[in-house]
Amino acid sequence: MKGVWGLDESENSIFLSWFLTFGVCLFEENPYGWLGSTRIDYEIGDGSSTSAWFDYWCVNGPLCTSISPREIARAGFTLQDTVADVSIGETWNWPEAWRNLFPVLIHADAIQRNLSVQDQVLWMNGNKLHEFSSSEVWNSIRSREPQVDWVNVVWFSQCIPRHAFLMWLIMRRKLLTQDRILRWGADRRRNMNMMCCLLCYENFDSHEHLFFECKFSAQVWRLVRDKPSMSSVQPKRNLIVEWLSERARSKTAANFICRLIVAASAYIIWQERNNRLFRNHARPPDIVADAIVETIRYKLMGTRFKKTPRVMALLQEWEVQEGCLDDNGG
């Protein structure tokens, strides 16, 4: 835990905020670990892989909560002992006096080892026991929200991860645009009086303005939208997302390219905005459009497609050689 804490000790870190909100509660309610030991169960087999003192194999919890390390050492045991180490055959090997000192051991008498099978760790989700796995634990402790209708527009097989992540931020309106900064307070508003969109030098930039109502962004969009046959889609984020959502479940190469080019356009326009803000470096719309097209072309060169006449024609339009085609339809 000390190593995890050292990952990010800054006052405003995401980890620290999460830990103070959720982690402390987990430790207070379950002192045996952040997963919540009351939800972990052990099915004893031969006892060779279950800790005698620290694992949750007894009804009342780990034995270390009742028996101190000093008492364990005095009885000739070690903290590394397994359940198999503290038993002989079908009987327990601890001192007889312990039964009076530690009533928790009475419950252990009902547990019999099965020497023919290995120990098994189980995870209790509600009233049901499942074989322990990280996915099972995650699915039972995570919070769930309704699936948004744009999920397949942002996240899909063979997407470009950094582009998809930025699209996710855009859809959740989490980018640090000027309209959001203006809502921080009066002091910051005074500093923003001379600010405007660095792409078109009109209005404040916002998610709607940058993607793609800004004159600069709209011009870039009109230069690239014909390539994936989206010429009828107007440069407005909600219209573009609606158009993609209607086709999001389609697995055709054409619709795959449409999603790629929208994400790449958003990413490179945001990159252009930041370059102008922090580096004082500006590019004209046609150069930005060329960067978007080249990014998609390189992506297509590394993607495998089913070899069909339609796909061959599509790749030829993008000047991609047929080496990425798969004859067996993979």
Secondary structure in CASP SS format (residue, H / E / C, confidence):
PFRMAT SS
TARGET T0000
AUTHOR 0000-0000-0000
METHOD secondary structure of the structure
MODEL  1
M C 1.00
K H 1.00
G H 1.00
V H 1.00
W H 1.00
G C 1.00
L C 1.00
D C 1.00
E C 1.00
S C 1.00
E C 1.00
N C 1.00
S C 1.00
I H 1.00
F H 1.00
L H 1.00
S H 1.00
W H 1.00
F H 1.00
L H 1.00
T H 1.00
F H 1.00
G H 1.00
V H 1.00
C H 1.00
L H 1.00
F H 1.00
E H 1.00
E H 1.00
N C 1.00
P C 1.00
Y C 1.00
G C 1.00
W C 1.00
L C 1.00
G C 1.00
S H 1.00
T H 1.00
R H 1.00
I E 1.00
D E 1.00
Y E 1.00
E E 1.00
I C 1.00
G C 1.00
D C 1.00
G C 1.00
S C 1.00
S C 1.00
T C 1.00
S E 1.00
A C 1.00
W C 1.00
F C 1.00
D C 1.00
Y C 1.00
W C 1.00
C C 1.00
V C 1.00
N C 1.00
G C 1.00
P C 1.00
L H 1.00
C H 1.00
T H 1.00
S C 1.00
I C 1.00
S C 1.00
P H 1.00
R H 1.00
E H 1.00
I H 1.00
A H 1.00
R H 1.00
A C 1.00
G C 1.00
F C 1.00
T C 1.00
L C 1.00
Q C 1.00
D C 1.00
T E 1.00
V C 1.00
A H 1.00
D H 1.00
V H 1.00
S E 1.00
I E 1.00
G C 1.00
E C 1.00
T E 1.00
W E 1.00
N C 1.00
W C 1.00
P C 1.00
E C 1.00
A C 1.00
W H 1.00
R H 1.00
N H 1.00
L H 1.00
F C 1.00
P C 1.00
V C 1.00
L H 1.00
I H 1.00
H H 1.00
A H 1.00
D C 1.00
A C 1.00
I C 1.00
Q C 1.00
R C 1.00
N C 1.00
L C 1.00
S C 1.00
V C 1.00
Q C 1.00
D C 1.00
Q E 1.00
V E 1.00
L E 1.00
W E 1.00
M E 1.00
N E 1.00
G C 1.00
N C 1.00
K E 1.00
L E 1.00
H E 1.00
E E 1.00
F C 1.00
S C 1.00
S H 1.00
S H 1.00
E H 1.00
V H 1.00
W H 1.00
N H 1.00
S H 1.00
I H 1.00
R C 1.00
S C 1.00
R C 1.00
E C 1.00
P C 1.00
Q C 1.00
V C 1.00
D C 1.00
W C 1.00
V H 1.00
N H 1.00
V H 1.00
V H 1.00
W C 1.00
F C 1.00
S C 1.00
Q C 1.00
C C 1.00
I C 1.00
P H 1.00
R H 1.00
H H 1.00
A H 1.00
F H 1.00
L H 1.00
M H 1.00
W H 1.00
L H 1.00
I H 1.00
M H 1.00
R C 1.00
R C 1.00
K C 1.00
L C 1.00
L C 1.00
T C 1.00
Q H 1.00
D H 1.00
R H 1.00
I H 1.00
L C 1.00
R C 1.00
W C 1.00
G C 1.00
A H 1.00
D H 1.00
R H 1.00
R H 1.00
R H 1.00
N H 1.00
M C 1.00
N C 1.00
M C 1.00
M C 1.00
C C 1.00
C C 1.00
L C 1.00
L C 1.00
C C 1.00
Y C 1.00
E C 1.00
N C 1.00
F C 1.00
D C 1.00
S C 1.00
H H 1.00
E H 1.00
H H 1.00
L H 1.00
F H 1.00
F H 1.00
E H 1.00
C C 1.00
K H 1.00
F H 1.00
S H 1.00
A H 1.00
Q H 1.00
V H 1.00
W H 1.00
R H 1.00
L H 1.00
V H 1.00
R C 1.00
D C 1.00
K C 1.00
P C 1.00
S C 1.00
M C 1.00
S C 1.00
S C 1.00
V C 1.00
Q C 1.00
P C 1.00
K C 1.00
R H 1.00
N H 1.00
L H 1.00
I H 1.00
V H 1.00
E H 1.00
W H 1.00
L H 1.00
S H 1.00
E C 1.00
R C 1.00
A C 1.00
R C 1.00
S C 1.00
K C 1.00
T C 1.00
A H 1.00
A H 1.00
N H 1.00
F H 1.00
I H 1.00
C H 1.00
R H 1.00
L H 1.00
I H 1.00
V H 1.00
A H 1.00
A H 1.00
S H 1.00
A H 1.00
Y H 1.00
I H 1.00
I H 1.00
W H 1.00
Q H 1.00
E H 1.00
R H 1.00
N H 1.00
N H 1.00
R H 1.00
L H 1.00
F H 1.00
R H 1.00
N C 1.00
H C 1.00
A C 1.00
R C 1.00
P C 1.00
P H 1.00
D H 1.00
I H 1.00
V H 1.00
A H 1.00
D H 1.00
A H 1.00
I H 1.00
V H 1.00
E H 1.00
T H 1.00
I H 1.00
R H 1.00
Y H 1.00
K H 1.00
L H 1.00
M H 1.00
G C 1.00
T C 1.00
R C 1.00
F E 1.00
K E 1.00
K C 1.00
T C 1.00
P H 1.00
R H 1.00
V H 1.00
M H 1.00
A H 1.00
L H 1.00
L H 1.00
Q H 1.00
E H 1.00
W C 1.00
E C 1.00
V C 1.00
Q C 1.00
E H 1.00
G H 1.00
C H 1.00
L E 1.00
D E 1.00
D C 1.00
N C 1.00
G C 1.00
G C 1.00
END
